[in-house]
Amino acid sequence: MIHTEKQAAPFLYSLDENLEKVKRELGNSTDLVTRQVRLEAVDQMQVGILYTEGLVDKNMISGFMESLMLHARKEDFPVEANPLMLMKDFLLTIGGVEEVYDFDHLYDAILTGDTVILVDGYSYGFIANTKQWEDRGVQETSVQTVVRGSREAFSENLRTNTALVRRRINNRNLWLETMQIGDMTQTKVAMMYIKGVVQESVVTEVRERLGQITIDGILESGNIEEMIQDHTFTPFPTIYNTERPDSVAAGLLEGRVAILVDGTPIVLLVPAVFVQFFQSSEDYYMRADFGILRILRLISFFIALLAPSLYVAVTTFHQEMLQTNLIMSIAAQREGVPFPAAIEALLMEFTFEMLREAGVRMPRAVGSAISIVGALVLGEAAVQAGLVSPATVIVVSITAITSFVFPSFSMSIPIRMLRFGVIALAASFGLIGVFVGMIALCIHLCTLRSFGVPYMAPLAPVNLSDQKDTLIRLPIWMMHTRPHFLRQKNSVRERKSKI
């Protein structure tokens, strides 16, 4: 069966019928404002004005209505001219005026903050750009905080977000493409990239994946992320997300594509690689020797993932690996504890995860206090009651601290998930189970790709020229080329040597 595209309904010649149909189709919504006026300067022409209250700038509407009704005189205009062209060229003192011919475009306009102007006796009208709605403006970052660097964060307004990026990249090759996704929500989604730097195949792939999304509504960039990612059944994020405009600008300069969604302050960057989630924008604002902190973050990654499982494996199966005094101290602490080490670790980890979720969901004024006090009180009470040993509480506490070291919160989520599986392997097979689990995890990571780029690049496959900004960061004057694994069209970013 051949499906034909539905034809848009054209306007009627009667202004009253057009206004009545719009009111009926929108359910006589109380925020829909319609007004009819007569233009003294253009043969008493009857004009209808439609807009949605709360989405428009009323000062702009008052300005062009004043021009239409009060300041225009008939002798100021050419004789025998098209009345609608007179209105567009002489009376509508507002930027961004375009013609509209059907009801579908009319509904899109008034529901997104534009004002529609219809004229009695004509089958087309005008759309005036009067968008303006309340937003929280540009505020300080709340998640990806830094000591040195910009404090600006994205907001929920798409145009504000694109302006924040353009402030940092003042170049005509910074291109922006906008589309609407969601049959019901008609959410605006924008692609930003630097023409001449980004690989064209990546841009084409992103555009195609966005164009294939068919869903009722997009409410957050996480909806987009889930629908365009390469691998669904993996705990690791293959698309980088950030609330920082400087991180997006840096990604664009390296040859990535940014995806901005109207209504959310989180922007997506593709392609993404594993080491990217351990890089902070602060690494590039401080001295190069501070870039060695990335190694600390990677060490924290392994501690957060393996510390409880190693504790369980050693205390359960491999006591001979510990010093005699240490193993005797641990054995003395565990005397009287009714549960094996694996149950202790799982119980404490599960309790901590519940406290963390409770701290996030509770009111901000008491959330952090409840999570901290709850952890201290429950940990001390569990030790005093003999349910867990002090060594287990120490290991779980160290694990909790290291899980907050990652600059990107999305990388801490897979660690929290995989930690329980590795503990189960350690409780079943000891260190052999931990090693087998790590080998399987490495194989899984090496099979992942993000928009055609290996997820473990430039570590696997190894690219020596890209190691200057991987585990450590060399001085900026030494990083004169962009990452080669992104396969940019222009790989040179610095043409001057160090002075």
N, C-alpha and C positions, 0 to 999 in steps of 0.2 A: 504494500500500500504506500502511495506517495503522499507525504504530509506537506501540505502547502502552508506557507507562513501566513499568519493572520494579518489581514490588512488593517491598518490604523484607521479609525473613524475620523473623517474630516469634519471641520467645523460647519455649523449651519450658518445661514445668512442672518438669522434673527439673534440679536444679542440676548434677549430675554430667554430664548430657548437654550442657548449655549450655557448661560449661567445656571439655569434650572437643571440642566443635565449634569453639570459639574457638581452641584450641591447634592443631587440624587445619588451620583456614583460614589461620592465621598461620605455618604450616610448622614448628610446634614451636620457634619462635624462642627462643634462649637468654636474650634480654633481656626476655621476657614473664614476669612474675611472677604466679602464681595461688596463692591461699591460701584454705582453708576454716576457718571458726571457728564455734563454737556460742555463741549468746547466752543466758546464764543467765537474764537478766531477762525475755526474751520467749519463754517456753515452749520453751526449748532449740532455738530456731530456727537452722537451718543457713544460714550466709551465706558467699558466695564473693566474694573481693576480687581484682580484676585491675588491673594497671598495667604500664607499660613502664619498666624500670629505666634511669635516666639522664635521663628527661624529667620526673620528679616530685620533689617535696620530701618526702623520707622522714620528716622531722620532723612534717610535717602528717599523713602517713599513720599514723605511730606514735601521734600524739595522738588521732585519732578511733578508732583500734583499741583504745587503752587505755580510752577512754570506753565503747566497745561491750562490752568483755569484763570490765572490772574495776570501774568506778565505777557501773554501772547496777544498780539493785535493782528487783525486781519490784513491791514495795509502793509505789514512787515513781510508778507510772504508773496511769492510769485503767483500770478494769476494762472489759472488752468493747470495747476499742478495736482498730482495724485495726493489726496488728503492723508493717506497713510504714510507716504514718503515725507510729507510736510511734518507729520508728527515725529517720525524717526529722525529726520535731519535737523529740525529746528526746535522741537518742543521737549523731547526726552533728553534732558540735561543730565545724563548718567552714562557711565561707561558700560560696555558689555551688553549691547542691545542686539538681539538676533530675532529672526522671524520664526513663527511657529504655525503649523498648518493642520495639526490633528490633536485629538484629545489625549493620546498616549503621551506625547511630548509635553502637553500641558500639565498632566498629572505629575510627571517626573519633575517638572520645573517648580511647581508650587509646593511639592512635598520635600524639596531640597533647599528651600529658602529663596527662590527667585519669585519675581512678581510678573504675572501675565496680564497683558493689556489686550483686550478684544474690542472691536469696533462694530457697531451695528451696520449691517448691510455688506459686510466683507467676510470672506471665508478664511481669513488668516489674521494673525495678530503678532504681538511682540513679546519677547521674554527679556525682562530687565534684571540684571545681576544685582540683587539686593541682599545676598546672604550675610547673615550675622547672627550668631547665637552664643549663649554664655558658655565659657569653658574656664578651666582653672588656670590657664595661662602656662607660661614656662616656669617650672619650679625646680628645686634641687633634686638630684637623684636620690632615690630611697633605697635601692637595692645595690647597684654597682657604684658604691661610694669610693672616693679617692681622697688622698691627703693633698696631692698637688695636681692641678688640672681643672678643667671646666666643671662647674657644678650644674650646668644646664641639663635638663632631661626633656624627652619628648612629652607631648601632651596628647589629648584625644582628638585634636583638630588636625586634619590631614594637611591643610595649607600651612599651618604653623610648623608642622614637622618638616615639610619640604623646604620651607624658608630657613629653618635651622641648619639644614644640610647645605643649602646654597650659600649661606653666610660663610661657610668654611671652604667651599670649593667654588670660587668665582671664575667659572670657566664655561665657555659656550658649548663645550663638548659634554657637559653634564646634561644628559637627556632624561626626560620624564615622560612616561606613558601611563595613562590612567584608563581604567576599565571599571565596569560595574558588575559585581558578582552577587548572586542571591536573587532568586525570583521574587521574593517578598521584600527583603530589606534593601535591595539595590545598593549594596555597600560599595563605596568607591575604594578601589585598590590601585596603588601606584607602583610602578617599577622605575627605579633610578639606577643609572649606570653611566659610565664615562665612555663615550664613543671614541674609538681609537685605542683604548686601553683594554677593555673587556673583550673576551673571546666571543665572537658573534654566535657561535653554536650554543653557548651558555644562555645568552639572551633569548635566542629562539626557543630553547628548551623551557625556560621559565615562562615565556609567553604562551607556549602551547599548553603547559600544565595548568596555568591559570585559566586559559580559555576552555579547558575541558571540565572545569568544576561546574556541576549542576546541582544546586541545593537551594532550599527555601531561603536560608539566611546565613550571613556571615556576621558574627558578633564580636570576634576577636581574632587577632593574627594567629592564635593557636589553631583555629579552624582551618586557616589556609595552610599552616605548617603540616598538619596531619594529612592533608589531601594531596600535597605535592612532594612529600618526602620520598626518597628512593626506597627505603626499607621500613615496613610497618612493624614487623615483629622483631624489634631490637630495643633493648633498654636505653641505648645511647642516642643522644640527639644528633641528627645529621644535618640540621639547619640551625645556624647560630641566631640567637635573639638577644637584643640589647635595648636599653632605654637611653643610651648615651649617643648624642649626635656626633661627637668626635670619633667614637668607635665606628659608626656607619661611614663617616667621611674617610677614615683610614682604610676601611674595607673596600670602598669604591676606588680609592687610589691604587689599591693592590690588584684590581681587576675583578672585583666581585659585583654582584647585583643585589640591590636593596629592595625589599618589598614592604611598602607602607600601607597600612589599613586604616581607614577612617574610623574613629571611635576607640582606638587603643593606643597607648603610649609605647608599645613594644614593636620594634622594627626587626624584620628578618633579614639575614645576610646569607647568600649562597654564592659559591659552594662553601661548605664548612669542613674543617679537618679537626682531628682529635686534639692536637696541641693548641688550637685556637681557643679552646675553653679554659686553658690555664694561663692565658695572656691577659693582662690588665692594661688598660690605656695608660695607667700610671707608670708602667714600665718604660714608656717612651718619653715621659716628662721629667724623669729623674736621671741621674748619672747612669752610664751604661753598666757599671759594676753592680748596681742594684738589680739589674736584670737577672742576676743569679738566683733571685728569689723564686724564679720559675722552677728551679730544681727542688726547692723547699715545697712548692705546691705539688710537684709530682711525687715526692716522698710522702707527703700528706695523703695523696690519693691512695698509695699502697697501704699506708697505715690504716686509713678509714675502711679499706676493703678487707684487709687481711688480719688486722690485730686480734679481733675476737676469735677468728678461726685458728690462728697460730697458737693462741693461748689454750684453746680447747684441745688441739691436736697434741701439743707438747705435754700438757698436764694429764692427758688421758692415755696416750700411747707411747710417748717418747720422753719419759721422765729422765732418762739417762743423759739427755742433751743439756740439762741444766746443772749448774753448780750445786754441790751437795747442800751448802747452807741455804741457797735459794729454794731448792725443792723441799727442804725440811720446813722452811718458813711457810711456804704455800700449803704444805700438807697440814701444818699446825693450824693455819687459818681455816682450812676446809674441814677440820675435825668437828663433827656435829652437824654439818650442813647436809640436809636430806636429799639434795638433788645432785646429779652429776654436773660436771663443768658445762656441758653443752646446754643443759636445761637452764642453768644459771645465766649463761650468756644470752640465750634466746629470750629469757624472761626479762632481763635488764634492758636488752635492746628494744624489745617490744614496749616496755614501760617508757623508755626515753622517747620513742617515736610518738607515743600517745601524748606525752608532755609537750613535745614540740608542736604537734598539731593543735593541741589545746591553746598553747601560747599564741599561735598565729590567729586562731579563730576568736579568741577572747578580745574584749575591748583593749585598745592600745594602752590605756592608762594602767591596766593591771595585768596585761598579758605577759610581759617580760618578767614581772615580779612573781607571778604564779608559776611560770615555767622554771625559774631559778630556785625558788623556795621549794617547789614541789620536788625537784630533782634532789636537792640536799636532804629534805626531810625523808623522802621515800628511801633514798640510798642509805642514810644513817639508820632508819628504822629497820630496813631489811637486814643490815649487818647485825644490829643489836638483837633482832629476833632469831638470828641464825639461819635465815633463809638463803642468803648468799654470802660469799666470802669477800673480804675487803679487796683482794687482788682482782676479783671480777669487776667490782665497782671501779677500780682504777683503770682497768683496760677499757671498759665501756666509756668512761669519762674521756680518756685520751681519744678514743674513736670519735666521740661526739665533737670534740674540739677540732680535730683535723677535718671533719666533714664540712666545717664552715670556712675553710681556708680558700676554697675555689672561688675565683672571681665571678664565674658564671654559675648561677643557682641550678640551671638545668643539668649540669654535670653531677651535682650531688644527689639527684633523684635516682639515677641508675646505681650509684654506689649503695644507697640505702636498700635498694631491691636485691642486689646481688649479694650483699653481706650475709643475708639469711641463708642463701643457697650455699655459700662457701662454708658457713658454720656447719650446715648439715653434712657436707662432704667431709669436713674435718672430724666430726663426731662419728662418722661411719668408717672412714678409711685412714684417718690420721693425716700426716703430711703428704702421703701419696695422693690422697683425695684432693688436697689443696693444690698440689702441683698439676694434677690432671685437670682440675678446674681452671687453673691459670692458663694452661696450654690451650684448652678449648676456648677460653676468653680471647686469647691472642689471635687464634685462627679466625674467630668470629669478627674481631675488629679489622683484621686484614682483608676480609671479604666485603666489607662495607664500602660504599661509594656515595658521594654527594655530588649530584649533577655531573657525573662523569669523572670526578676527581677521587683518587683513592683516599679513604678516610684517614689512614695512618701516614699519609704524605706529610713531610718529606722524610719520615723515619722508615717507612716501608711502602714503596721502594725507596732506598736510600738515595738522597740527592745532596751531595756534599756542599754545593754552592748555596743551598737553602738553610744550612745548619747555623748560619750567622744570626738567625732570628727564630730559633726553635727552643732548645733547652736553655740557652742563655741568649742575651741580646748583646751584640757587638755595638760599638759606637755608631751613631747614625751615619757619619761620613763614610763608614765602611759598607753600609747597606745601600749600595748604589744601584742595585737591580731589584726588581720585584720578584716575589716567589715564582720560581719556574713551574711548579706543579699546577699553577692556575692557567698556564699556557696563554698569556696575554699577547696581544698584537704588538705592544710596545713594552718591553721588559726593562728599559732603562728609566730610572727615576731621579738619578743625580749625575750630572755631567761635570761637576767640579770636584776636584780632589780636596783633601783637608788642607787648610791654610797653614 
